[in-house]
């Protein structure tokens, strides 16, 4: 299960980011949608991560919680930077491997 992470409606990336992903695999273009800012794109990190895991044979899904949008529950460096806040708090993630 992919935990909280930035959602596609809030993860804007520059053209160099898109270029590297698409050069690595042209099918990666599917994870980007146009941004309001010319030359930029919105990246669907959740879908990209889950689909990569599934292709690798790992059972995966996402809980669909956006760390940027849900400020009551999560810290976000990107959100704090956009707002020019002095600090952004801290959070930690963990990976758990289970034998089934």
C-alpha positions, 0 to 999 in steps of 0.5 A: 500500500502506497501511503500519503504522498503528493497528489497529481493536482499539486505536483508541478514539475519543470520540462527537464523532469518530463524530458528525463522521464520520457527519454527513459520510457516514452510511455511515461508521458502518460503520467503527465498532464499540462500545467497552467504554467507554460512548459511545466506539467503535473506529475502523477507520482502515485499512479507512476509508483503503483504501476511500476510496482505492479509491473515488477510483480509487487502487489500495490495500491495507493490510499490516495491521500495528498500530503500537499492538500491535506495540511491538517494531517501532513507536513509538506516542504513543497506547500511551505515553500510555495507559501514562503513559510519559515518551516515545514515540519517533518514526517517519516515514512517506512517500508514494510516487507511481509511474508505471506 
